Each structure stands twice: as C-alpha cells, then as structure tokens.
Amino acid sequence: MIDPLFSTVQLSFEGLRKVNTLRESFTEMVEIIEAILPGYSREISIIRTKLEEASFYAVKAVRNYKENQA
C-alpha cells in the first residue's frame, strides 16, 4: 500500500478548477513582483523558488478535501 504522503488522487471538476485558480494566482503574483523588481537578482530567484514551493503545497492541499476528489 502506498502511504498517502506519496500518493495522488483523481481530482473532480471542482478540484481541477481550484488548482487552475491557484496556478493563475501564483502566475499573476510572479508577474506583479517581476514588474516591480525587474531583473534577475539572487533575491528574485529566491522569491520565484519560494512561490514555486508554495504553489506546490497549495495544489497538493487541494487533494485533501473530499469535495475535490473524483
């Protein structure tokens, strides 16, 4: 049996909608930050990495709610 920590689930239409909303929101946030802070400094690289990490966990969290599972 696969531990739930490493498993995936099929998402419902509502779950997919939420994931897409999250991804669009993180994309918008990166675009806003890059407009305010143009260029590629170390700090911008860290910001992008941390947002990528936050996005990963936000999307992963969607699966934890029964209404998002197919």
N, CA, C and O atoms as a GROMACS GRO file, in nm:
protein
  280
    1MET      N    1   0.085  -0.118   0.000
    1MET     CA    2   0.000   0.000   0.000
    1MET      C    3   0.090   0.125   0.000
    1MET      O    4   0.192   0.129   0.068
    2ILE      N    5   0.050   0.224  -0.075
    2ILE     CA    6   0.125   0.350  -0.085
    2ILE      C    7   0.080   0.444   0.026
    2ILE      O    8  -0.040   0.467   0.044
    3ASP      N    9   0.175   0.497   0.097
    3ASP     CA   10   0.146   0.595   0.202
    3ASP      C   11   0.080   0.718   0.138
    3ASP      O   12   0.125   0.763   0.033
    4PRO      N   13  -0.025   0.773   0.200
    4PRO     CA   14  -0.092   0.892   0.144
    4PRO      C   15   0.002   1.010   0.119
    4PRO      O   16  -0.026   1.095   0.035
    5LEU      N   17   0.112   1.015   0.193
    5LEU     CA   18   0.210   1.121   0.174
    5LEU      C   19   0.265   1.122   0.031
    5LEU      O   20   0.301   1.228  -0.021
    6PHE      N   21   0.271   1.005  -0.030
    6PHE     CA   22   0.331   0.991  -0.163
    6PHE      C   23   0.230   0.959  -0.272
    6PHE      O   24   0.268   0.934  -0.387
    7SER      N   25   0.104   0.958  -0.238
    7SER     CA   26   0.001   0.918  -0.335
    7SER      C   27  -0.056   1.036  -0.411
    7SER      O   28  -0.033   1.152  -0.377
    8THR      N   29  -0.129   1.005  -0.512
    8THR     CA   30  -0.205   1.106  -0.586
    8THR      C   31  -0.351   1.062  -0.590
    8THR      O   32  -0.383   0.945  -0.568
    9VAL      N   33  -0.438   1.156  -0.618
    9VAL     CA   34  -0.580   1.124  -0.633
    9VAL      C   35  -0.631   1.191  -0.759
    9VAL      O   36  -0.579   1.293  -0.804
   10GLN      N   37  -0.734   1.132  -0.815
   10GLN     CA   38  -0.802   1.192  -0.930
   10GLN      C   39  -0.886   1.308  -0.877
   10GLN      O   40  -0.963   1.292  -0.783
   11LEU      N   41  -0.870   1.424  -0.938
   11LEU     CA   42  -0.946   1.540  -0.893
   11LEU      C   43  -1.078   1.552  -0.967
   11LEU      O   44  -1.090   1.516  -1.084
   12SER      N   45  -1.178   1.603  -0.897
   12SER     CA   46  -1.308   1.632  -0.957
   12SER      C   47  -1.296   1.759  -1.041
   12SER      O   48  -1.193   1.826  -1.040
   13PHE      N   49  -1.401   1.792  -1.112
   13PHE     CA   50  -1.404   1.915  -1.190
   13PHE      C   51  -1.378   2.035  -1.099
   13PHE      O   52  -1.304   2.126  -1.135
   14GLU      N   53  -1.441   2.034  -0.982
   14GLU     CA   54  -1.424   2.144  -0.885
   14GLU      C   55  -1.279   2.150  -0.836
   14GLU      O   56  -1.222   2.258  -0.823
   15GLY      N   57  -1.220   2.035  -0.810
   15GLY     CA   58  -1.080   2.030  -0.768
   15GLY      C   59  -0.987   2.086  -0.876
   15GLY      O   60  -0.895   2.161  -0.846
   16LEU      N   61  -1.011   2.048  -1.000
   16LEU     CA   62  -0.932   2.099  -1.112
   16LEU      C   63  -0.948   2.250  -1.128
   16LEU      O   64  -0.852   2.321  -1.158
   17ARG      N   65  -1.070   2.298  -1.107
   17ARG     CA   66  -1.096   2.442  -1.116
   17ARG      C   67  -1.015   2.517  -1.009
   17ARG      O   68  -0.957   2.622  -1.036
   18LYS      N   69  -1.013   2.462  -0.889
   18LYS     CA   70  -0.939   2.526  -0.780
   18LYS      C   71  -0.789   2.525  -0.808
   18LYS      O   72  -0.721   2.624  -0.784
   19VAL      N   73  -0.738   2.414  -0.860
   19VAL     CA   74  -0.595   2.405  -0.894
   19VAL      C   75  -0.561   2.509  -1.000
   19VAL      O   76  -0.459   2.578  -0.989
   20ASN      N   77  -0.644   2.522  -1.102
   20ASN     CA   78  -0.618   2.621  -1.207
   20ASN      C   79  -0.623   2.764  -1.151
   20ASN      O   80  -0.542   2.848  -1.190
   21THR      N   81  -0.716   2.790  -1.061
   21THR     CA   82  -0.723   2.922  -0.998
   21THR      C   83  -0.597   2.951  -0.918
   21THR      O   84  -0.543   3.061  -0.924
   22LEU      N   85  -0.550   2.851  -0.844
   22LEU     CA   86  -0.426   2.869  -0.768
   22LEU      C   87  -0.308   2.898  -0.861
   22LEU      O   88  -0.230   2.989  -0.836
   23ARG      N   89  -0.296   2.820  -0.968
   23ARG     CA   90  -0.184   2.838  -1.061
   23ARG      C   91  -0.189   2.974  -1.129
   23ARG      O   92  -0.086   3.039  -1.147
   24GLU      N   93  -0.308   3.018  -1.167
   24GLU     CA   94  -0.323   3.150  -1.228
   24GLU      C   95  -0.286   3.260  -1.128
   24GLU      O   96  -0.222   3.359  -1.164
   25SER      N   97  -0.325   3.242  -1.003
   25SER     CA   98  -0.296   3.342  -0.899
   25SER      C   99  -0.146   3.351  -0.871
   25SER      O  100  -0.093   3.461  -0.857
   26PHE      N  101  -0.078   3.237  -0.864
   26PHE     CA  102   0.067   3.239  -0.844
   26PHE      C  103   0.138   3.301  -0.964
   26PHE      O  104   0.236   3.372  -0.948
   27THR      N  105   0.088   3.273  -1.083
   27THR     CA  106   0.145   3.333  -1.204
   27THR      C  107   0.131   3.484  -1.200
   27THR      O  108   0.225   3.557  -1.230
   28GLU      N  109   0.012   3.532  -1.163
   28GLU     CA  110  -0.011   3.676  -1.152
   28GLU      C  111   0.081   3.738  -1.048
   28GLU      O  112   0.135   3.847  -1.069
   29MET      N  113   0.099   3.669  -0.936
   29MET     CA  114   0.187   3.722  -0.833
   29MET      C  115   0.331   3.735  -0.883
   29MET      O  116   0.396   3.837  -0.858
   30VAL      N  117   0.380   3.635  -0.954
   30VAL     CA  118   0.516   3.642  -1.010
   30VAL      C  119   0.527   3.758  -1.108
   30VAL      O  120   0.626   3.830  -1.108
   31GLU      N  121   0.426   3.775  -1.192
   31GLU     CA  122   0.428   3.884  -1.290
   31GLU      C  123   0.430   4.021  -1.222
   31GLU      O  124   0.502   4.111  -1.265
   32ILE      N  125   0.352   4.036  -1.116
   32ILE     CA  126   0.350   4.164  -1.043
   32ILE      C  127   0.486   4.190  -0.978
   32ILE      O  128   0.540   4.300  -0.989
   33ILE      N  129   0.540   4.089  -0.913
   33ILE     CA  130   0.670   4.105  -0.847
   33ILE      C  131   0.778   4.139  -0.949
   33ILE      O  132   0.860   4.227  -0.924
   34GLU      N  133   0.779   4.072  -1.063
   34GLU     CA  134   0.881   4.098  -1.164
   34GLU      C  135   0.863   4.234  -1.230
   34GLU      O  136   0.960   4.292  -1.279
   35ALA      N  137   0.741   4.286  -1.231
   35ALA     CA  138   0.719   4.421  -1.284
   35ALA      C  139   0.773   4.526  -1.187
   35ALA      O  140   0.827   4.629  -1.228
   36ILE      N  141   0.758   4.499  -1.059
   36ILE     CA  142   0.806   4.591  -0.957
   36ILE      C  143   0.957   4.580  -0.940
   36ILE      O  144   1.026   4.680  -0.920
   37LEU      N  145   1.009   4.459  -0.949
   37LEU     CA  146   1.151   4.431  -0.928
   37LEU      C  147   1.210   4.365  -1.053
   37LEU      O  148   1.235   4.244  -1.052
   38PRO      N  149   1.233   4.442  -1.159
   38PRO     CA  150   1.284   4.382  -1.283
   38PRO      C  151   1.427   4.332  -1.266
   38PRO      O  152   1.501   4.378  -1.180
   39GLY      N  153   1.464   4.238  -1.350
   39GLY     CA  154   1.598   4.182  -1.347
   39GLY      C  155   1.600   4.047  -1.276
   39GLY      O  156   1.497   3.997  -1.231
   40TYR      N  157   1.718   3.991  -1.268
   40TYR     CA  158   1.731   3.859  -1.207
   40TYR      C  159   1.838   3.860  -1.099
   40TYR      O  160   1.951   3.816  -1.121
   41SER      N  161   1.802   3.912  -0.984
   41SER     CA  162   1.893   3.913  -0.870
   41SER      C  163   1.876   3.782  -0.793
   41SER      O  164   1.787   3.702  -0.820
   42ARG      N  165   1.963   3.762  -0.698
   42ARG     CA  166   1.954   3.646  -0.610
   42ARG      C  167   1.820   3.646  -0.537
   42ARG      O  168   1.757   3.541  -0.521
   43GLU      N  169   1.778   3.763  -0.492
   43GLU     CA  170   1.652   3.773  -0.418
   43GLU      C  171   1.532   3.734  -0.505
   43GLU      O  172   1.441   3.665  -0.459
   44ILE      N  173   1.533   3.778  -0.630
   44ILE     CA  174   1.424   3.741  -0.722
   44ILE      C  175   1.422   3.590  -0.742
   44ILE      O  176   1.316   3.529  -0.746
   45SER      N  177   1.539   3.532  -0.755
   45SER     CA  178   1.549   3.387  -0.770
   45SER      C  179   1.490   3.315  -0.650
   45SER      O  180   1.419   3.216  -0.665
   46ILE      N  181   1.520   3.365  -0.532
   46ILE     CA  182   1.466   3.304  -0.409
   46ILE      C  183   1.314   3.322  -0.404
   46ILE      O  184   1.243   3.229  -0.368
   47ILE      N  185   1.266   3.440  -0.439
   47ILE     CA  186   1.122   3.465  -0.441
   47ILE      C  187   1.052   3.366  -0.534
   47ILE      O  188   0.951   3.306  -0.498
   48ARG      N  189   1.107   3.350  -0.654
   48ARG     CA  190   1.046   3.257  -0.751
   48ARG      C  191   1.046   3.114  -0.697
   48ARG      O  192   0.948   3.041  -0.711
   49THR      N  193   1.157   3.073  -0.635
   49THR     CA  194   1.166   2.938  -0.580
   49THR      C  195   1.066   2.917  -0.467
   49THR      O  196   1.000   2.813  -0.461
   50LYS      N  197   1.054   3.015  -0.379
   50LYS     CA  198   0.960   3.002  -0.267
   50LYS      C  199   0.814   3.003  -0.314
   50LYS      O  200   0.730   2.933  -0.258
   51LEU      N  201   0.785   3.082  -0.417
   51LEU     CA  202   0.649   3.081  -0.472
   51LEU      C  203   0.619   2.948  -0.540
   51LEU      O  204   0.508   2.896  -0.531
   52GLU      N  205   0.718   2.893  -0.607
   52GLU     CA  206   0.702   2.761  -0.669
   52GLU      C  207   0.672   2.656  -0.562
   52GLU      O  208   0.585   2.571  -0.579
   53GLU      N  209   0.746   2.664  -0.452
   53GLU     CA  210   0.725   2.572  -0.341
   53GLU      C  211   0.586   2.590  -0.280
   53GLU      O  212   0.516   2.492  -0.254
   54ALA      N  213   0.547   2.714  -0.257
   54ALA     CA  214   0.414   2.742  -0.200
   54ALA      C  215   0.304   2.693  -0.293
   54ALA      O  216   0.204   2.639  -0.248
   55SER      N  217   0.323   2.713  -0.423
   55SER     CA  218   0.225   2.667  -0.521
   55SER      C  219   0.212   2.515  -0.516
   55SER      O  220   0.101   2.461  -0.520
   56PHE      N  221   0.324   2.447  -0.508
   56PHE     CA  222   0.323   2.301  -0.499
   56PHE      C  223   0.239   2.254  -0.381
   56PHE      O  224   0.154   2.166  -0.395
   57TYR      N  225   0.262   2.314  -0.265
   57TYR     CA  226   0.189   2.271  -0.146
   57TYR      C  227   0.042   2.313  -0.150
   57TYR      O  228  -0.044   2.242  -0.098
   58ALA      N  229   0.013   2.425  -0.211
   58ALA     CA  230  -0.126   2.468  -0.224
   58ALA      C  231  -0.203   2.370  -0.312
   58ALA      O  232  -0.315   2.330  -0.279
   59VAL      N  233  -0.143   2.331  -0.424
   59VAL     CA  234  -0.208   2.236  -0.515
   59VAL      C  235  -0.220   2.100  -0.447
   59VAL      O  236  -0.323   2.033  -0.459
   60LYS      N  237  -0.116   2.060  -0.375
   60LYS     CA  238  -0.121   1.932  -0.304
   60LYS      C  239  -0.231   1.934  -0.198
   60LYS      O  240  -0.297   1.832  -0.175
   61ALA      N  241  -0.252   2.047  -0.134
   61ALA     CA  242  -0.355   2.058  -0.030
   61ALA      C  243  -0.496   2.041  -0.086
   61ALA      O  244  -0.585   1.995  -0.015
   62VAL      N  245  -0.516   2.077  -0.212
   62VAL     CA  246  -0.649   2.064  -0.273
   62VAL      C  247  -0.697   1.920  -0.263
   62VAL      O  248  -0.816   1.895  -0.241
   63ARG      N  249  -0.607   1.826  -0.279
   63ARG     CA  250  -0.647   1.685  -0.278
   63ARG      C  251  -0.696   1.638  -0.142
   63ARG      O  252  -0.762   1.534  -0.133
   64ASN      N  253  -0.666   1.712  -0.035
   64ASN     CA  254  -0.703   1.670   0.099
   64ASN      C  255  -0.850   1.690   0.131
   64ASN      O  256  -0.898   1.643   0.234
   65TYR      N  257  -0.922   1.758   0.045
   65TYR     CA  258  -1.064   1.784   0.068
   65TYR      C  259  -1.147   1.690  -0.020
   65TYR      O  260  -1.131   1.688  -0.142
   66LYS      N  261  -1.234   1.616   0.043
   66LYS     CA  262  -1.314   1.513  -0.027
   66LYS      C  263  -1.391   1.571  -0.146
   66LYS      O  264  -1.404   1.504  -0.249
   67GLU      N  265  -1.441   1.694  -0.134
   67GLU     CA  266  -1.519   1.751  -0.244
   67GLU      C  267  -1.434   1.777  -0.369
   67GLU      O  268  -1.489   1.802  -0.476
   68ASN      N  269  -1.302   1.772  -0.356
   68ASN     CA  270  -1.214   1.794  -0.471
   68ASN      C  271  -1.170   1.664  -0.536
   68ASN      O  272  -1.103   1.665  -0.639
   69GLN      N  273  -1.208   1.553  -0.477
   69GLN     CA  274  -1.168   1.423  -0.530
   69GLN      C  275  -1.275   1.364  -0.620
   69GLN      O  276  -1.394   1.374  -0.591
   70ALA      N  277  -1.231   1.302  -0.728
   70ALA     CA  278  -1.325   1.240  -0.823
   70ALA      C  279  -1.371   1.106  -0.769
   70ALA      O  280  -1.450   1.038  -0.834
   0.00000   0.00000   0.00000
